[in-house]
């Protein structure tokens, strides 16, 4: 017996993709207030079972929408996200909303300034709908959120609230972060598109630092073009984040909406952990390979890649011990066992081992460059199978950490279904800095398989 419920259908306006909804808002065919009211009605319908929100104030959202409607009617320029409701992960600072980082010690914490991400959302005309649930300090101690497809199953982590809110049509767009697999995995489990850009593309000022060598801001949407729309407004340079660089904007959406010069070619790989994946996933990928035919070729990663997750994990744990020391020092008994153990393990890592792990990033990426010379994107699973029926876990990031470690852009598309009816994601990976071309390739595959 499962925990699926027959949820009422959302307002038809919420079935539109974000790009289509943006166009209707810009044309005045619908108002920002009507969109926010539809979202609030859907939240009222689904939130009791899904629990995607850490903080939500409907009146505050409606006030934002009213201001945006008045701006459009005045004839003044509007932003690229005008009137679109966006959920924001609760480790991203908001000056007019609490940011509790999923931690008991930060309950009620009120930042004094907006993060870079929230500044960009507001300047683009988005409605900051509220703060979405995260796991404790964005690590692996589960939050309260449930999978919208079956509430007995995990939604993933740590951006679980953002993924679930989009999947349940509570908002068309949401923002999350990834240090191992916390954008790609929950997107796959919840059946939406998740996009993790090239490392350093979106500044992290005002975002909880867990492991700065890995932490990456990403986005959730229904499809790749919708994800590109949101990400376009977030890319940039910020002197406060040394991972960012002053480079031209990638124009993700414009590129994603264009046709590739030729049908893309995919390198299908079976990354470390493949043998332990769900048989449904194996069968689905065999079928996908057959469907792609000569548009795909198989590739086996060299042996050094087997140690990638060990190196990535070593970096994450060592940096967690440094960045989250205050939490463990002040009240370790108020941390979940997963977070506490991770910090303790980080404290035992020697400097030589940590620095050696950092060196492996470029070694491995040089190996990936040889693959990218032969294909438009690497194609691999986003998770070992459908979401586990276990609310005490957020799932296994085994198929995500390599790409986070190497700093490559990756996107998961909800193209596969397990025998139990739950979604499974197809992950595409591109070269660093080629985010726009990756989104164009993702759009091609999304449209081709969905056609």
Order of alpha helices (4+ residues) and beta strands (2+ residues): alpha-alpha-beta-alpha-beta-alpha-beta-alpha-beta-alpha-beta-beta-alpha-alpha-beta-alpha-beta-alpha-alpha-alpha-alpha-beta-alpha-beta-beta-alpha
